[in-house]
Amino acid sequence: MQPTFLAASPFLPLVGLSVVLLIIHIMLQAMSATKELGSSWNASPRDDEKKPTGKLAGRAARASANFLETYPAFIALAFGLILAGDPHGFGLTGAWLWLVCRIIYIPLYLAGIPYIRSAVWVGSMAGLATMLLVLLF
């Protein structure tokens, strides 16, 4: 089977790496909640709706939720750029900016570091904005 033009896109490895980042978020959230509430809670159907209350588990859950707020936009923009093209490479730069900022964001959030974490979040949004601008113009 011949590879299509999609196989040659430099965005595809970034999409793959973004899935790895999603899995990391899920694992951090699950591991911190399990550490706090125990493996029996993790294996249960969680009908009692008991939630972890510790700082680390809460931060991991909020960081994951924050990631999920921007992840669909990243995927949509990445595939839009695959289809439309990125003649100047600015979209790819924006995609890398989003990914790197989202990676840096995790330890900053888990450590509870303010301001720098917010600046990194703004950087990730700038990456998405760059990708969008390439698609629009």
HUNOR-V600745 format. One line per field, one symbol per residue. burial: b if it has 24 or more other ideal C-beta (glycine too) atoms within 12 Angstrom, else e. A space follows every 10 residues. Layout:
burial = ???
This chain:
burial = eeeeeeeebe beebbeebee bbebbeebbb ebbeebeeee eeeeeeeeee ebeeebbebb bbbbebbeeb bebbbebbbb bbeeebeeeb bbbbbbbbbe bbbbbbebbb eeeeeebeeb bebbbbbbbb bbebbee
